[in-house]
């Protein structure tokens, strides 16, 4: 291979290594990125343009592990509560999003609530949670509505097929917003800002399909919501295992306790699919609770 060809190969390999190193946190790359890149390039075979698959996989796994461990900083209690409140705010927005055509103002305020919560504007988020919660409870109970009047029932404009809060209860809705409000008021400041991926989760959780329950059931659950929640709980368990930290366990437990009221309300209409759905989430929470201890024992051995 000519000197020019060798230089081009080295340049292409360096670019690909740099892309793989993006899996690591920015602070880690600033401190160790150049050193790690030099080691990788020196150990590469002459003329290689693409990293060895095992080496690429190791970099990706190491980057994800490093990011998770990097997140396990600060108060586990405060971070877990803030993460749980963010998840509850996302669920509240997902409940209203299909009705944006009928409730544009309140859907916008709910979206601003999630934005304020995720960005750490706690007092703004608390005020918006109280405001949107009062409207949601009034809609769920068919009671007097503060600020404006909306004709009931509220039908969806997309993503859903059933009227708003048809399968819920005003006290359950009030409890959901109360948990979010209590968590926001309990925090003096937000531990960190949250990922923009929460917005994608909102859209997926608000979708009524694909159908996986019988049409005759009075308490339908969407497969998309189950996938989103199971994936989030799985990430919580994996993060707790890798970082040996319980902040993700606390967040998952608070969210599960908040949303389990629906199953209690519809206990007479539950099917095996409903119980399997709740069982998967509960099992992942238990796994997240024990994962840090298992990791410690492994390290001591």
C-alpha positions as CSV (number, residue, x, y, z in Angstrom):
1,X,0.0,0.0,0.0
2,X,1.3,3.5,-0.9
3,X,1.9,6.1,1.7
4,X,-1.1,8.1,0.4
5,X,-3.3,5.0,0.7
6,X,-2.1,4.2,4.1
7,X,-2.7,7.8,5.3
8,X,-6.2,7.7,3.9
9,X,-6.9,4.4,5.6
10,X,-5.7,5.8,8.9
11,X,-7.8,8.9,8.5
12,X,-10.9,6.8,7.7
13,X,-10.2,4.6,10.7
14,X,-9.7,7.6,13.0
15,X,-13.1,9.1,11.9
16,X,-14.9,5.8,12.7
17,X,-13.2,5.5,16.1
18,X,-14.2,9.1,16.9
19,X,-17.9,8.2,16.0
20,X,-17.7,5.2,18.3
21,X,-16.3,7.3,21.1
22,X,-19.4,9.5,21.0
23,X,-21.0,6.8,23.1
24,X,-19.0,8.1,26.0
25,X,-20.0,11.2,28.0
26,X,-18.6,14.5,26.9
27,X,-16.5,14.9,30.1
28,X,-15.0,11.5,29.6
29,X,-14.0,12.2,26.0
30,X,-12.5,15.5,27.1
31,X,-10.3,13.9,29.7
32,X,-9.4,10.6,28.1
33,X,-10.7,10.6,24.4
34,X,-7.4,11.6,22.7
35,X,-5.4,9.1,24.8
36,X,-7.8,6.3,24.1
37,X,-7.9,7.2,20.4
38,X,-4.1,7.0,20.2
39,X,-4.1,3.6,21.8
40,X,-6.7,2.3,19.4
41,X,-4.9,3.6,16.3
42,X,-1.5,2.3,17.4
43,X,-3.0,-1.2,18.0
44,X,-4.8,-1.3,14.6
45,X,-3.4,-3.3,11.7
46,X,-1.8,-1.3,8.9
47,X,-4.2,-0.3,6.2
48,X,-7.3,-1.1,8.3
49,X,-10.2,1.3,7.5
50,X,-13.0,-0.2,9.8
51,X,-12.7,-1.1,13.5
52,X,-12.7,-4.8,14.4
53,X,-16.3,-5.7,15.3
54,X,-15.4,-6.9,18.8
55,X,-13.5,-3.7,19.4
56,X,-16.4,-1.6,18.1
57,X,-18.9,-3.5,20.3
58,X,-16.6,-3.1,23.3
59,X,-16.5,0.7,22.8
60,X,-20.2,1.0,22.5
61,X,-20.9,-1.1,25.6
62,X,-18.2,0.8,27.5
63,X,-19.7,4.1,26.4
64,X,-23.2,3.2,27.6
65,X,-21.8,1.8,30.9
66,X,-19.8,5.0,31.4
67,X,-22.9,7.2,30.7
68,X,-25.0,5.3,33.2
69,X,-22.3,5.4,35.9
70,X,-21.9,9.1,35.1
71,X,-25.6,9.7,35.8
72,X,-25.3,8.1,39.2
73,X,-24.1,11.2,40.8
74,X,-25.6,13.5,43.4
75,X,-28.4,12.6,45.7
76,X,-30.1,9.3,44.7
77,X,-33.3,10.3,46.5
78,X,-33.6,13.7,44.7
79,X,-32.7,12.3,41.3
80,X,-35.1,9.4,41.7
81,X,-38.0,11.6,42.7
82,X,-37.3,14.0,39.8
83,X,-37.1,11.2,37.3
84,X,-40.4,9.8,38.6
85,X,-42.1,13.2,38.4
86,X,-40.8,13.5,34.8
87,X,-42.3,10.1,34.0
88,X,-45.6,11.0,35.5
89,X,-45.7,14.4,33.7
90,X,-45.0,12.5,30.4
91,X,-47.9,10.1,31.2
92,X,-50.2,13.0,31.9
93,X,-49.3,14.6,28.6
94,X,-49.8,11.3,26.8
95,X,-53.3,11.1,28.2
96,X,-54.2,14.5,26.8
97,X,-52.3,14.5,23.5
98,X,-54.9,12.6,21.4
99,X,-57.5,15.3,22.3
100,X,-55.3,18.2,21.3
101,X,-57.9,19.2,18.7
102,X,-60.6,19.7,21.3
103,X,-58.3,20.8,24.2
104,X,-55.5,22.7,22.4
105,X,-54.8,25.1,25.3
106,X,-54.7,22.4,28.0
107,X,-52.6,20.1,25.9
108,X,-50.2,22.9,25.3
109,X,-50.1,23.6,29.1
110,X,-49.5,19.9,29.8
111,X,-46.6,20.0,27.3
112,X,-45.2,23.0,29.0
113,X,-45.5,21.2,32.3
114,X,-43.3,18.3,31.0
115,X,-40.9,20.8,29.5
116,X,-40.6,22.7,32.8
117,X,-40.2,19.5,34.7
118,X,-37.6,18.0,32.4
119,X,-35.6,21.3,32.3
120,X,-35.6,21.7,36.0
121,X,-37.9,24.7,36.4
122,X,-39.6,23.2,39.4
123,X,-41.7,26.1,40.6
124,X,-43.1,26.8,37.1
125,X,-43.7,23.0,36.7
126,X,-45.6,22.9,40.1
127,X,-47.9,25.8,39.1
128,X,-48.6,24.3,35.7
129,X,-49.2,20.9,37.3
130,X,-51.8,22.4,39.7
131,X,-53.5,24.3,36.9
132,X,-53.7,21.4,34.4
133,X,-54.6,18.9,37.2
134,X,-57.6,21.0,38.2
135,X,-58.9,20.9,34.7
136,X,-58.2,17.2,34.2
137,X,-60.0,16.2,37.4
138,X,-63.0,18.3,36.5
139,X,-63.1,16.6,33.1
140,X,-62.8,13.2,34.6
141,X,-65.5,13.8,37.1
142,X,-67.9,15.8,35.0
143,X,-67.7,18.5,37.6
144,X,-67.6,22.3,37.4
145,X,-64.6,23.3,35.2
146,X,-62.4,26.1,36.3
147,X,-61.2,28.7,33.8
148,X,-63.4,27.5,30.8
149,X,-66.1,25.0,29.9
150,X,-65.5,22.0,27.7
151,X,-68.4,19.9,26.5
152,X,-68.4,16.3,27.6
153,X,-67.5,13.7,26.5
154,X,-64.2,14.8,24.9
155,X,-63.6,12.8,21.7
156,X,-60.1,12.3,20.3
157,X,-58.8,13.8,17.1
158,X,-56.0,11.2,16.5
159,X,-54.1,8.3,18.1
160,X,-57.1,7.2,20.3
161,X,-60.6,6.0,19.7
162,X,-62.2,6.4,23.1
163,X,-63.4,9.5,24.9
164,X,-61.1,11.2,27.4
165,X,-61.0,9.6,30.9
166,X,-63.7,7.1,29.8
167,X,-61.8,4.3,31.7
168,X,-60.5,6.4,34.6
169,X,-61.8,8.0,37.8
170,X,-61.5,11.6,39.0
171,X,-59.8,10.5,42.2
172,X,-57.2,8.5,40.3
173,X,-56.6,11.4,38.0
174,X,-56.3,13.7,41.0
175,X,-53.9,11.2,42.6
176,X,-51.6,11.2,39.6
177,X,-51.3,15.0,39.5
178,X,-51.0,15.1,43.3
179,X,-48.0,12.7,43.1
180,X,-46.3,14.9,40.5
181,X,-47.1,18.1,42.5
182,X,-45.8,16.6,45.8
183,X,-42.6,15.5,44.1
184,X,-42.0,18.9,42.6
185,X,-42.6,20.7,45.9
186,X,-40.3,18.3,47.8
187,X,-37.3,19.1,45.6
188,X,-35.4,22.3,46.2
189,X,-33.7,22.1,42.8
190,X,-33.6,19.7,39.9
191,X,-30.6,17.3,40.0
192,X,-30.2,17.6,36.2
193,X,-32.1,18.2,32.9
194,X,-33.8,15.2,31.3
195,X,-33.4,13.8,27.8
196,X,-35.4,14.9,24.9
197,X,-36.3,11.3,24.3
198,X,-39.2,11.7,26.7
199,X,-41.1,13.4,24.0
200,X,-40.9,10.4,21.7
201,X,-42.1,8.2,24.6
202,X,-45.1,10.5,25.0
203,X,-46.3,10.0,21.4
204,X,-45.8,6.2,21.6
205,X,-47.6,5.9,25.0
206,X,-50.6,8.0,23.8
207,X,-51.3,5.7,20.8
208,X,-54.2,3.3,21.2
209,X,-52.6,0.6,18.9
210,X,-51.6,-2.0,18.0
211,X,-54.5,-3.9,19.6
212,X,-53.5,-6.9,21.7
213,X,-56.6,-7.3,23.9
214,X,-60.0,-8.6,22.9
215,X,-62.5,-6.0,21.6
216,X,-64.9,-6.9,24.3
217,X,-62.7,-5.8,27.2
218,X,-63.9,-2.7,29.1
219,X,-60.3,-1.7,30.1
220,X,-58.1,-1.7,26.9
221,X,-54.3,-1.3,27.1
222,X,-52.3,-0.5,24.0
223,X,-49.3,-2.6,23.1
224,X,-47.3,0.6,22.3
225,X,-47.7,1.8,25.9
226,X,-46.7,-1.6,27.3
227,X,-43.6,-1.6,25.1
228,X,-42.6,1.9,26.2
229,X,-43.1,1.2,29.9
230,X,-41.4,-2.2,29.7
231,X,-38.4,-0.7,27.9
232,X,-38.2,2.1,30.5
233,X,-38.4,-0.3,33.4
234,X,-35.9,-2.5,31.8
235,X,-33.5,0.4,31.4
236,X,-34.1,1.2,35.1
237,X,-33.1,-2.3,36.1
238,X,-30.1,-2.4,33.8
239,X,-28.9,1.0,35.1
240,X,-29.4,0.0,38.7
241,X,-27.3,-3.1,38.0
242,X,-24.4,-1.3,36.2
243,X,-24.2,1.8,38.5
244,X,-25.0,0.0,41.8
245,X,-27.5,2.7,42.6
246,X,-31.2,2.7,43.6
247,X,-32.3,6.1,42.0
248,X,-33.8,4.3,39.1
249,X,-35.5,1.8,41.4
250,X,-37.1,4.6,43.3
251,X,-38.4,6.3,40.1
252,X,-39.8,3.1,38.7
253,X,-41.5,2.2,42.0
254,X,-43.2,5.6,42.3
255,X,-44.4,5.5,38.7
256,X,-45.7,2.0,39.1
257,X,-47.6,2.8,42.3
258,X,-49.1,5.9,40.6
259,X,-50.4,4.0,37.6
260,X,-51.5,0.8,39.4
261,X,-54.7,2.5,40.5
262,X,-56.1,1.8,37.1
263,X,-55.8,-1.9,37.7
264,X,-57.5,-1.7,41.1
265,X,-60.3,0.4,39.6
266,X,-60.9,-2.2,36.9
267,X,-60.2,-5.3,39.0
268,X,-63.4,-7.0,37.9
269,X,-62.5,-6.7,34.2
270,X,-58.9,-7.8,34.3
271,X,-57.7,-10.5,31.9
272,X,-54.5,-12.5,31.9
273,X,-53.0,-9.9,29.6
274,X,-53.6,-7.2,32.2
275,X,-52.0,-9.2,34.9
276,X,-49.1,-10.1,32.7
277,X,-48.6,-6.4,31.9
278,X,-48.5,-5.4,35.6
279,X,-46.5,-8.5,36.5
280,X,-43.7,-7.7,34.0
281,X,-43.4,-4.1,35.4
282,X,-43.5,-5.3,39.0
283,X,-40.8,-7.9,38.2
284,X,-38.6,-5.3,36.7
285,X,-39.0,-3.1,39.7
286,X,-38.0,-6.0,42.0
287,X,-35.1,-6.7,39.7
288,X,-34.0,-3.1,39.9
289,X,-34.2,-3.2,43.7
290,X,-32.0,-6.2,44.1
291,X,-29.6,-5.6,41.1
292,X,-27.2,-3.2,43.0
293,X,-26.8,-5.7,45.9
294,X,-26.1,-8.5,43.4
295,X,-23.5,-6.4,41.7
296,X,-21.7,-5.6,45.0
297,X,-21.6,-9.2,46.0
298,X,-20.1,-10.2,42.6
299,X,-17.4,-7.5,43.0
300,X,-16.5,-8.7,46.5
301,X,-16.2,-12.2,45.3
